[in-house]
Amino acid sequence: MTFQQLRTGEYFCFSGMTTAYIYRKISASYCSQNGFLQKIRPQAKIRRLSQTEINEYVTQKQSSWKDGKG
């Protein structure tokens, strides 16, 4: 799937990469990782995350915030 096909607000990772690097689509040209905006090509190959992967990511982020690491 390509970035262009993803809906705004959905979480994804780049094809072939682990879910350690998770992004969120902000607009037709930008995504966000840890609050930082990054420009992205519409034809970039990505993989939409499942709800389970998103839940694991959110849980991990909340845990790191509580530990003072996030």
C-alpha positions as CSV (number, residue, x, y, z in Angstrom):
1,M,0.0,0.0,0.0
2,T,1.2,3.6,-0.5
3,F,1.0,6.6,1.8
4,Q,-1.5,8.2,-0.5
5,Q,-3.9,5.3,0.0
6,L,-3.8,5.7,3.8
7,R,-6.5,7.7,5.6
8,T,-5.5,10.7,7.7
9,G,-5.0,9.7,11.3
10,E,-4.0,6.1,10.6
11,Y,-0.9,4.6,12.0
12,F,1.7,2.9,9.8
13,C,5.3,1.8,9.4
14,F,7.4,1.7,6.3
15,S,7.3,-1.6,4.4
16,G,10.1,-3.9,5.6
17,M,10.7,-2.0,8.9
18,T,9.7,-3.1,12.4
19,T,7.0,-1.5,14.4
20,A,9.7,0.1,16.5
21,Y,9.3,3.1,14.1
22,I,5.6,4.0,14.0
23,Y,4.2,7.0,12.2
24,R,0.8,8.6,11.9
25,K,-0.6,10.3,8.7
26,I,-1.2,14.0,9.4
27,S,-2.1,15.2,5.9
28,A,-1.6,14.3,2.2
29,S,2.1,15.2,2.4
30,Y,3.1,14.8,6.1
31,C,3.3,12.2,8.8
32,S,4.3,12.5,12.4
33,Q,6.6,10.4,14.6
34,N,6.9,11.3,18.3
35,G,5.3,14.7,17.6
36,F,7.7,15.7,14.8
37,L,6.3,16.4,11.3
38,Q,8.0,14.8,8.4
39,K,7.3,15.3,4.7
40,I,6.7,12.0,2.8
41,R,6.2,11.1,-0.8
42,P,2.6,10.0,-1.7
43,Q,3.9,6.9,-3.4
44,A,6.1,5.7,-0.4
45,K,5.4,2.1,0.4
46,I,4.0,1.7,3.8
47,R,2.2,-1.0,5.9
48,R,-1.0,0.0,7.8
49,L,-0.8,-1.2,11.5
50,S,-3.4,-3.5,12.9
51,Q,-5.4,-2.4,16.0
52,T,-3.3,-4.9,18.1
53,E,-0.1,-3.2,17.0
54,I,-1.5,0.2,17.7
55,N,-2.6,-0.9,21.2
56,E,0.9,-2.3,21.9
57,Y,2.5,1.0,20.7
58,V,0.2,3.1,22.9
59,T,0.8,0.9,25.9
60,Q,4.5,1.1,25.4
61,K,4.4,4.9,25.1
62,Q,2.3,5.3,28.2
63,S,4.8,3.1,30.1
64,S,7.8,5.1,29.0
65,W,6.0,8.4,29.9
66,K,5.4,7.1,33.4
67,D,9.0,6.0,33.7
68,G,10.1,9.5,32.6
69,K,11.7,8.2,29.4
70,G,9.1,9.6,26.8
